[in-house]
Amino acid sequence: MRLIVLLLLFCLNLFLSAQEKPRLVVLAYMGNEPDGDTLTYNWWVYPEAGTYKKEINILGQSQPRADLKIPKDSKGTAIHLILEVKDKNSIVSLSDYRKIVIEVDE
């Protein structure tokens, strides 16, 4: 089973529930970057904010599309997935963050 989530960059936080073991695919979409700068992406899990403390492998961690499996031992926990987006601007680079809170069903 696969759950696909499209995270629009104008949404601040997204909350969803999932079952253990499914594959979760997340997509970041902004449309056009106003200055035409190149964007870099970094997906990571913020264990201090969630209740699942073990490491989670994210495939495509530096891409707009990331793929992760909900761990088998994560029942009843919350996983905080962070998207960090930076633009490569010669004057000043800007960063922005989005969060997906995944509550794993019991």
Secondary structure, 3 states (H helix, E strand, C coil): CEEEEEEECCCCEEEEEECCCCEEEEEEECCCCCCCCEEEEEEEECCCCCCCCCCCCEECCCCCEEEEECCCCCCCCEEEEEEEEEEECCCCCCEEEEEEEEEECC
